Amino acid sequence: MRGWPLWLRVGATLVIAVVLVGVLTPPWSPGTIDWIQIVGLIVAVATLLGQVVFDWRGRQPGSMSTPDQIAGAEQALREFVRAQWREEIQIRELDDPAPLPVRWRMTGLPGVMDRAEKIDRPRFPLNWLGIGRPRFDGRADRMPEMAERFRQLTRRRLVIIGAPGMGKTTLAVLLLKELLDDPRPGDPVPVLLSMSGWDPRGESVHQWLARRLRENYPALRAADFGPDAALGLVRQLRVLPVLDGLDELPDEVRPQVLAALNAVDALILTCRTPEFRAAVEGRGGGPLAGGAVIEPRPVKSADVVAYIEGRLPAGQRTVWAGVLAAVRREPDGPIAEALSTPLALWLLRKVYIDTRTDPGGLCDREYFPTSTSITEHLLDNLVHAAFATVLPEDEQAVVRGGHPFRPRRGWDPDDAKRWLSFLARHMTQDNRDFRWWELHRALSRNWVTLVGGITVGLTVGLTVAVFSGLMTLLLYPKSMPGPLLFCLVGGVVGGLVGGLTGGLALLNRSALEPAYADLRLRGPVRQFAGNLTFGLAVVFLVGMVAALGFWLVAGAGQLSDGLWFGLAVVFTGGLIVGLNRWVTTPLTSAGPQTPAVTLRRDLELVYGRSLIGGLTLGLTFGLTAALLPGLSGAGPGVVAGVLFGLGGGLVFTFTFGLKGASSSYLVALIVLSLRRRVPRRLMGLLEDAHRVGLLRQAGPVYQFRHAQLQDRLAQSAQ
């Protein structure tokens, strides 16, 4: 049911309204009272139609950004990427002064690489190991040499393959950092992007790259950089895509992805060896044109021992004597085989070295008969070790900024693992990114629609009923209790109509994205006029129906009074909607766009504009009705108008306010926390998991640092 067309949603709105009017209208008909109830339902439906139109508004294709705007976007993107990975590299300890010397070489697998003359430059046609075979030897601890070798490739296309945990992504990140720190004139901006979720059958490679840039770096969508700076950067070859996770795509899609990537001028790609080989040999696939393919050599036992010894605290060498002896004595044994990958060595460091835990149990063949069992043991204990041994700082230190790699709060390790396991499974089912504005996808769509619709409907209905009842008491004090009863029934019925139809409108939830209010005076007069025109069109139906309803309910006065009232509501409401649309932008070009920052700014936008706009529109609605003598008159009418205006403002806040990305997140967070799936302070948990190295930040989204960790946690989720 996702993405219902507009005509279907409008039709559903009208059908629900007609059915409820026919079923729930009481048998008595005291004249004017019937009009009150029917008009109340019409107003509710009209309000919903305004919501549907507001949600339906599409993004019209605009012109491309100017060259100056694209150049500015390139410079901003370079700074964003540099700042992002400077912190990530520190957290992931990739700037270690003595890193593990993983050695890389050109692959010897047949058929996975293009012809030699298309890969290397003519001055390197031969080497003494093989005629016509290009060379690409390098070490992860000598990145300047590898970056220079990458620049010498004819097409600057590099594929990094290898077994799980061998450091493919680490090498890609280090190469990205080196290219950023030492750029050459004309070098594009290297940007790491996850390939999870891309299907080239429905989206071209340039469209996908531009979309991922907008998602990971939403500041590129700011007005400063024009209509579509991301697409301009891609088309003008100002971005070097560093694509991680080809192996995470479905089997049938990978060959088509490789074929689609031939349209990209230069790139770096990572993939597990079996999956890459299958993609090349699959139907429609083939080697990446002009792409060099490199793979790691096995980590030497001597390098493993040196890495461990170099990180042991004082007095711990005796405790580790058994493990080190096993690595030296049995190079093919379970321990040596398990510790032959950079991932396993990092896990060993976090679980045993940093916690000063005795590792002697790893030598027990009964409990750990294979290398896989050792790796799974390390993965299972990583979250507990990260949160149990790294204690939170005191409050004063946090205020001063504190240590960047310690959690700000104390978390129970078992709870933290259970919560992260749930999120890992949720992310695996959707994609490898955790977008806070898509948390509702962890819940049943039908359940959220029904419960959310009823909740909103009852809230709106009771608000309308209470304020309508108070107004009726003031306007018709001698005809109680009939009018009061009808107002209460009409309010609840109208609210349910609004809530249930609002649930149908919320089925198209993919359009919810974080935004922020740019309060600077920006954009030409033409842009503001267009937004104002849109606002007037959205509110016109509501204003006219409300004017007709008040004229009929009042039972006196001229029709012109109602029209003046409706025009006042239309102008005020249109101005509010137009201004809201004008100042709303997908975040700002200034400052980091972290998940916490995007959530806070979206909350400020959604509830600030909803509350202010709702109260302003509602007060205009009520006061205009009170001041026009043909409708209600002065005196009690003023009080009634104010009450009705406040009620209308609250209704506006509940309906339009709940359409924001942050509102969807908060509703899902409340439901999931009540079910003990996530903590109430979920964003705080994710921030601390990032600080201790379990997660990484990619713009406004979180990702698990290692796919194996995410998969293992997802398996353990209850």
Solvent accessible surface area in square Angstrom, and as a share of the most:
residue,aa,sasa,rsa
1,M,129,0.57
2,R,130,0.48
3,G,42,0.40
4,W,48,0.17
5,P,60,0.38
6,L,42,0.21
7,W,181,0.64
8,L,65,0.32
9,R,8,0.03
10,V,38,0.22
11,G,30,0.29
12,A,22,0.17
13,T,0,0.00
14,L,86,0.43
15,V,93,0.54
16,I,39,0.20
17,A,10,0.08
18,V,106,0.61
19,V,79,0.46
20,L,32,0.16
21,V,40,0.23
22,G,62,0.60
23,V,110,0.63
24,L,68,0.34
25,T,47,0.28
26,P,22,0.14
27,P,128,0.80
28,W,114,0.40
29,S,78,0.51
30,P,69,0.43
31,G,43,0.42
32,T,57,0.33
33,I,18,0.09
34,D,30,0.15
35,W,121,0.43
36,I,26,0.13
37,Q,4,0.02
38,I,63,0.32
39,V,13,0.07
40,G,33,0.32
41,L,3,0.02
42,I,77,0.39
43,V,41,0.23
44,A,21,0.16
45,V,12,0.07
46,A,4,0.03
47,T,27,0.15
48,L,5,0.03
49,L,29,0.15
50,G,5,0.05
51,Q,10,0.05
52,V,1,0.00
53,V,54,0.31
54,F,32,0.13
55,D,30,0.16
56,W,138,0.48
57,R,82,0.30
58,G,44,0.42
59,R,186,0.68
60,Q,150,0.67
61,P,130,0.82
62,G,62,0.60
63,S,84,0.54
64,M,76,0.34
65,S,8,0.05
66,T,69,0.40
67,P,97,0.61
68,D,120,0.62
69,Q,52,0.23
70,I,2,0.01
71,A,45,0.35
72,G,30,0.29
73,A,0,0.00
74,E,30,0.14
75,Q,102,0.45
76,A,20,0.15
77,L,0,0.00
78,R,29,0.11
79,E,80,0.36
80,F,37,0.16
81,V,0,0.00
82,R,53,0.19
83,A,55,0.42
84,Q,28,0.13
85,W,6,0.02
86,R,129,0.47
87,E,76,0.34
88,E,2,0.01
89,I,3,0.02
90,Q,82,0.37
91,I,8,0.04
92,R,4,0.02
93,E,51,0.23
94,L,27,0.13
95,D,81,0.42
96,D,31,0.16
97,P,138,0.87
98,A,65,0.50
99,P,45,0.28
100,L,17,0.08
101,P,27,0.17
102,V,10,0.06
103,R,58,0.21
104,W,4,0.01
105,R,96,0.35
106,M,4,0.02
107,T,5,0.03
108,G,58,0.55
109,L,47,0.23
110,P,95,0.60
111,G,56,0.54
112,V,1,0.01
113,M,40,0.18
114,D,27,0.14
115,R,141,0.52
116,A,30,0.23
117,E,118,0.53
118,K,88,0.37
119,I,0,0.00
120,D,9,0.05
121,R,82,0.30
122,P,123,0.78
123,R,144,0.52
124,F,83,0.34
125,P,79,0.50
126,L,110,0.54
127,N,23,0.12
128,W,207,0.73
129,L,110,0.55
130,G,24,0.23
131,I,158,0.80
132,G,30,0.28
133,R,98,0.36
134,P,6,0.04
135,R,98,0.36
136,F,1,0.01
137,D,66,0.34
138,G,13,0.13
139,R,56,0.20
140,A,14,0.11
141,D,49,0.25
142,R,113,0.41
143,M,16,0.07
144,P,85,0.54
145,E,106,0.47
146,M,2,0.01
147,A,1,0.01
148,E,63,0.28
149,R,36,0.13
150,F,3,0.01
151,R,13,0.05
152,Q,36,0.16
153,L,1,0.00
154,T,70,0.40
155,R,92,0.34
156,R,67,0.24
157,R,1,0.00
158,L,0,0.00
159,V,0,0.00
160,I,0,0.00
161,I,1,0.00
162,G,3,0.03
163,A,52,0.40
164,P,54,0.34
165,G,16,0.15
166,M,17,0.07
167,G,15,0.14
168,K,22,0.09
169,T,29,0.17
170,T,33,0.19
171,L,2,0.01
172,A,0,0.00
173,V,0,0.00
174,L,22,0.11
175,L,1,0.01
176,L,0,0.00
177,K,71,0.30
178,E,34,0.15
179,L,11,0.06
180,L,3,0.01
181,D,76,0.39
182,D,62,0.32
183,P,59,0.37
184,R,98,0.36
185,P,137,0.86
186,G,82,0.79
187,D,16,0.08
188,P,29,0.18
189,V,0,0.00
190,P,1,0.01
191,V,0,0.00
192,L,12,0.06
193,L,1,0.00
194,S,7,0.05
195,M,0,0.00
196,S,15,0.10
197,G,61,0.59
198,W,3,0.01
199,D,51,0.27
200,P,23,0.15
201,R,146,0.53
202,G,72,0.69
203,E,37,0.17
204,S,54,0.35
205,V,6,0.04
206,H,56,0.25
207,Q,102,0.45
208,W,0,0.00
209,L,5,0.03
210,A,2,0.01
211,R,75,0.28
212,R,3,0.01
213,L,0,0.00
214,R,57,0.21
215,E,36,0.16
216,N,2,0.01
217,Y,12,0.04
218,P,1,0.01
219,A,1,0.00
220,L,2,0.01
221,R,45,0.16
222,A,2,0.02
223,A,48,0.37
224,D,66,0.34
225,F,19,0.08
226,G,14,0.14
227,P,83,0.52
228,D,35,0.18
229,A,1,0.01
230,A,1,0.01
231,L,25,0.13
232,G,1,0.01
233,L,0,0.00
234,V,10,0.06
235,R,143,0.52
236,Q,83,0.37
237,L,99,0.49
238,R,62,0.23
239,V,15,0.09
240,L,8,0.04
241,P,2,0.01
242,V,0,0.00
243,L,1,0.00
244,D,21,0.11
245,G,5,0.05
246,L,0,0.00
247,D,26,0.14
248,E,55,0.25
249,L,5,0.02
250,P,71,0.44
251,D,101,0.52
252,E,105,0.47
253,V,3,0.02
254,R,19,0.07
255,P,8,0.05
256,Q,62,0.27
257,V,0,0.00
258,L,2,0.01
259,A,49,0.38
260,A,26,0.20
261,L,0,0.00
262,N,60,0.31
263,A,62,0.48
264,V,11,0.06
265,D,71,0.37
266,A,13,0.10
267,L,0,0.00
268,I,0,0.00
269,L,0,0.00
270,T,2,0.01
271,C,0,0.00
272,R,62,0.23
273,T,30,0.18
274,P,92,0.58
275,E,41,0.18
276,F,1,0.00
277,R,86,0.31
278,A,56,0.43
279,A,1,0.01
280,V,10,0.06
281,E,121,0.54
282,G,25,0.24
283,R,238,0.87
284,G,57,0.55
285,G,30,0.28
286,G,19,0.18
287,P,52,0.32
288,L,4,0.02
289,A,34,0.26
290,G,1,0.01
291,G,1,0.01
292,A,0,0.00
293,V,1,0.01
294,I,0,0.00
295,E,30,0.13
296,P,19,0.12
297,R,91,0.33
298,P,111,0.70
299,V,19,0.11
300,K,110,0.46
301,S,36,0.23
302,A,74,0.57
303,D,24,0.13
304,V,3,0.02
305,V,10,0.06
306,A,62,0.48
307,Y,29,0.11
308,I,1,0.00
309,E,49,0.22
310,G,61,0.59
311,R,38,0.14
312,L,20,0.10
313,P,30,0.19
314,A,101,0.78
315,G,70,0.67
316,Q,29,0.13
317,R,139,0.51
318,T,117,0.68
319,V,57,0.33
320,W,1,0.00
321,A,54,0.42
322,G,42,0.40
323,V,1,0.01
324,L,10,0.05
325,A,37,0.28
326,A,9,0.07
327,V,1,0.00
328,R,132,0.48
329,R,158,0.58
330,E,63,0.28
331,P,80,0.50
332,D,134,0.69
333,G,9,0.09
334,P,18,0.11
335,I,12,0.06
336,A,9,0.07
337,E,97,0.44
338,A,5,0.04
339,L,1,0.00
340,S,31,0.20
341,T,27,0.16
342,P,28,0.18
343,L,10,0.05
344,A,2,0.01
345,L,3,0.01
346,W,17,0.06
347,L,0,0.00
348,L,1,0.00
349,R,45,0.16
350,K,37,0.16
351,V,12,0.07
352,Y,19,0.07
353,I,5,0.02
354,D,73,0.38
355,T,31,0.18
356,R,152,0.55
357,T,60,0.35
358,D,94,0.49
359,P,0,0.00
360,G,38,0.36
361,G,45,0.43
362,L,4,0.02
363,C,52,0.31
364,D,55,0.29
365,R,123,0.45
366,E,144,0.65
367,Y,161,0.61
368,F,29,0.12
369,P,76,0.48
370,T,70,0.41
371,S,20,0.13
372,T,82,0.48
373,S,28,0.18
374,I,1,0.01
375,T,25,0.15
376,E,60,0.27
377,H,47,0.21
378,L,0,0.00
379,L,8,0.04
380,D,44,0.23
381,N,51,0.26
382,L,1,0.00
383,V,1,0.00
384,H,81,0.36
385,A,9,0.07
386,A,8,0.06
387,F,11,0.05
388,A,40,0.31
389,T,63,0.37
390,V,48,0.28
391,L,127,0.63
392,P,54,0.34
393,E,28,0.12
394,D,91,0.47
395,E,140,0.63
396,Q,119,0.53
397,A,14,0.11
398,V,37,0.21
399,V,115,0.66
400,R,183,0.67
401,G,40,0.38
402,G,36,0.34
403,H,76,0.34
404,P,64,0.40
405,F,59,0.24
406,R,110,0.40
407,P,2,0.01
408,R,86,0.32
409,R,61,0.22
410,G,57,0.55
411,W,36,0.13
412,D,76,0.40
413,P,25,0.16
414,D,95,0.49
415,D,40,0.21
416,A,0,0.00
417,K,52,0.22
418,R,75,0.27
419,W,34,0.12
420,L,0,0.00
421,S,4,0.03
422,F,20,0.08
423,L,2,0.01
424,A,0,0.00
425,R,76,0.28
426,H,17,0.07
427,M,4,0.02
428,T,62,0.36
429,Q,140,0.62
430,D,65,0.34
431,N,25,0.13
432,R,40,0.14
433,D,9,0.05
434,F,4,0.02
435,R,21,0.08
436,W,1,0.00
437,W,17,0.06
438,E,35,0.16
439,L,0,0.00
440,H,5,0.02
441,R,67,0.24
442,A,30,0.23
443,L,14,0.07
444,S,65,0.42
445,R,66,0.24
446,N,97,0.50
447,W,108,0.38
448,V,25,0.15
449,T,25,0.15
450,L,101,0.50
451,V,61,0.35
452,G,19,0.18
453,G,2,0.02
454,I,66,0.34
455,T,75,0.44
456,V,28,0.16
457,G,0,0.00
458,L,76,0.38
459,T,43,0.25
460,V,15,0.09
461,G,0,0.00
462,L,101,0.50
463,T,18,0.10
464,V,51,0.30
465,A,2,0.02
466,V,81,0.46
467,F,34,0.14
468,S,12,0.08
469,G,3,0.03
470,L,73,0.36
471,M,23,0.10
472,T,2,0.01
473,L,73,0.36
474,L,68,0.34
475,L,53,0.26
476,Y,65,0.25
477,P,85,0.53
478,K,198,0.84
479,S,55,0.36
480,M,54,0.24
481,P,102,0.64
482,G,27,0.26
483,P,6,0.04
484,L,50,0.25
485,L,85,0.42
486,F,3,0.01
487,C,6,0.04
488,L,72,0.36
489,V,46,0.27
490,G,8,0.08
491,G,4,0.04
492,V,48,0.27
493,V,8,0.05
494,G,6,0.06
495,G,2,0.02
496,L,45,0.23
497,V,0,0.00
498,G,15,0.14
499,G,2,0.02
500,L,61,0.30
501,T,2,0.01
502,G,13,0.12
503,G,1,0.01
504,L,35,0.18
505,A,2,0.02
506,L,45,0.23
507,L,3,0.01
508,N,37,0.19
509,R,21,0.08
510,S,49,0.31
511,A,63,0.49
512,L,22,0.11
513,E,69,0.31
514,P,5,0.03
515,A,16,0.12
516,Y,41,0.15
517,A,29,0.23
518,D,4,0.02
519,L,145,0.72
520,R,123,0.45
521,L,168,0.83
522,R,35,0.13
523,G,45,0.43
524,P,89,0.56
525,V,125,0.72
526,R,211,0.77
527,Q,73,0.32
528,F,56,0.23
529,A,46,0.36
530,G,39,0.38
531,N,14,0.07
532,L,40,0.20
533,T,88,0.51
534,F,35,0.15
535,G,0,0.00
536,L,58,0.29
537,A,69,0.54
538,V,10,0.06
539,V,9,0.05
540,F,107,0.44
541,L,79,0.39
542,V,26,0.15
543,G,0,0.00
544,M,46,0.20
545,V,26,0.15
546,A,1,0.01
547,A,3,0.02
548,L,88,0.44
549,G,3,0.03
550,F,32,0.13
551,W,75,0.26
552,L,44,0.22
553,V,24,0.14
554,A,31,0.24
555,G,64,0.62
556,A,64,0.49
557,G,40,0.38
558,Q,127,0.57
559,L,86,0.43
560,S,56,0.36
561,D,25,0.13
562,G,1,0.01
563,L,85,0.42
564,W,166,0.58
565,F,0,0.00
566,G,0,0.00
567,L,90,0.45
568,A,32,0.25
569,V,1,0.00
570,V,12,0.07
571,F,125,0.52
572,T,25,0.14
573,G,1,0.01
574,G,0,0.00
575,L,60,0.30
576,I,21,0.11
577,V,6,0.04
578,G,0,0.00
579,L,68,0.34
580,N,24,0.12
581,R,71,0.26
582,W,31,0.11
583,V,24,0.14
584,T,31,0.18
585,T,10,0.06
586,P,35,0.22
587,L,0,0.00
588,T,12,0.07
589,S,25,0.16
590,A,67,0.52
591,G,36,0.35
592,P,92,0.58
593,Q,17,0.08
594,T,32,0.19
595,P,2,0.01
596,A,26,0.20
597,V,24,0.14
598,T,0,0.00
599,L,19,0.09
600,R,124,0.45
601,R,48,0.18
602,D,2,0.01
603,L,51,0.26
604,E,108,0.49
605,L,7,0.04
606,V,2,0.01
607,Y,82,0.31
608,G,29,0.28
609,R,55,0.20
610,S,3,0.02
611,L,79,0.39
612,I,123,0.62
613,G,2,0.02
614,G,0,0.00
615,L,53,0.27
616,T,57,0.33
617,L,24,0.12
618,G,3,0.03
619,L,59,0.30
620,T,30,0.17
621,F,21,0.09
622,G,0,0.00
623,L,62,0.31
624,T,26,0.15
625,A,4,0.03
626,A,0,0.00
627,L,120,0.60
628,L,36,0.18
629,P,112,0.70
630,G,15,0.14
631,L,15,0.08
632,S,40,0.26
633,G,15,0.14
634,A,77,0.60
635,G,45,0.43
636,P,80,0.50
637,G,2,0.02
638,V,50,0.29
639,V,79,0.45
640,A,3,0.02
641,G,5,0.05
642,V,50,0.29
643,L,42,0.21
644,F,44,0.18
645,G,0,0.00
646,L,65,0.32
647,G,3,0.03
648,G,29,0.28
649,G,0,0.00
650,L,63,0.31
651,V,20,0.12
652,F,23,0.09
653,T,18,0.11
654,F,73,0.31
655,T,14,0.08
656,F,29,0.12
657,G,0,0.00
658,L,45,0.22
659,K,26,0.11
660,G,7,0.06
661,A,3,0.02
662,S,0,0.00
663,S,1,0.01
664,S,17,0.11
665,Y,4,0.01
666,L,57,0.29
667,V,63,0.36
668,A,1,0.01
669,L,18,0.09
670,I,102,0.52
671,V,24,0.14
672,L,2,0.01
673,S,22,0.14
674,L,142,0.71
675,R,125,0.46
676,R,160,0.58
677,R,72,0.26
678,V,3,0.02
679,P,10,0.06
680,R,201,0.73
681,R,148,0.54
682,L,1,0.00
683,M,22,0.10
684,G,6,0.06
685,L,0,0.00
686,L,3,0.01
687,E,40,0.18
688,D,0,0.00
689,A,0,0.00
690,H,8,0.03
691,R,24,0.09
692,V,14,0.08
693,G,1,0.01
694,L,1,0.01
695,L,4,0.02
696,R,16,0.06
697,Q,27,0.12
698,A,8,0.06
699,G,13,0.12
700,P,2,0.01
701,V,0,0.00
702,Y,2,0.01
703,Q,9,0.04
704,F,12,0.05
705,R,15,0.05
706,H,35,0.15
707,A,31,0.24
708,Q,47,0.21
709,L,2,0.01
710,Q,2,0.01
711,D,42,0.22
712,R,63,0.23
713,L,3,0.01
714,A,17,0.13
715,Q,133,0.59
716,S,59,0.38
717,A,19,0.14
718,Q,164,0.73
